[in-house]
Amino acid sequence: MATMITDDCIACGACEGECPNDAISFADEIFAIDADLCSECVGLYETQQCADACPIECCVPDPDRTEREAELFERASGIHASRGVTLELGESTSHFRAA
């Protein structure tokens, strides 16, 4: 699932700088995540960085956008390939595999 930000957002901005895909921006008085850029940090981190940074836990899975690890990894790989970064899947780079 892509991650979304709920209406509970207090617009603190803690999540924005943590997104490795630059998927988070300010919109309509709260922050929002571009689902087409969200990879749930698969291929990069063990946990979703926006959710870890959010002080009120409003970065949550989007129930309307269910995605598998392979889809998320493909998206992240495409985003980061243009930046010259090669990603790998493993326990430390996917919450799907974290112990």
N, C-alpha and C positions, 0 to 999 in steps of 0.2 A: 504494500500500500504506500502510496505517496503520503507524505506527512502534510498536515494542514494546521493552520493556526485558528483556534476558536475565537469567538467574540469576546472571550474573557481576557484577551490580550490587553495589557496595560501600556503598550507602546514604549516599553523601556529600551528596546533595541538590542537586548543581550543576544538574541538569536542571529541577527543579521550578519554580524562579522564572523560568526562561527561556521556559516554555510560554505563548504568547499566548492560548491557549484554556483555560487552567486544567485541562488534561486529565491532569496528572501528580499522583499522590498516593502517600503511603507506605502499603504494604500487605504484610503477612506478611514483615517484616524487609527488604524491598527496595522500591524505588519501582515503580510500575506506571502504564501509560498507558491511559486510557479510550478505546478505539478509536472510540467514537461521538462523541468530542470532538476526536480527532486529525485535523488537516487537513494534516499534514506541513508546516505553515507556509505553504502555498500561499495566495497573495493578500496575504501579509504580508512574507515574507522570501525571499531567494534560496536559502537553505539551511535545513535543519531545525535549529532553535535548540537543542533538547535534545541532538541528536547532536553539535553543535558544542561544547556545554558539557561533555559527558561525558568525564572524564579517562581512562576505560578503554574507550571505544568500545562500550558495551553498548546504546545506543539504535540499533536496527537495523530495517530493513523487516520487517514481519510477513508471512511467506510465505503465511499463511492468509487474508489480507485484501488482495487486489489491488484497487486503486482508480485511476481515471483522474483527470487534472487537473481536469476539469469537476466530478466528484463531490466532490473535496476542496475546490474553490473554492466550490461551493454550500454545503457544510457550514460553511466558515469565514465565508462571507457571512452565513449565518443566525445564527451565534454572535455575530458582531460587529455585526450590524444592531441587536440589542437593546441594544448599548452605544453606538449612534449613530455607528458607523464604517462607511464605505463602502469596499469593497476593490476593487482593480483588478489585473488580470493583466498581467505583463510580465516582462522579463528579470530585474528586480531583486526580483520578488515570486513567482517560481516556479522551483523547481529543474528543472521540466520544460523551461523556456525559457532557463535560464542557459547562457551561452556556455562 
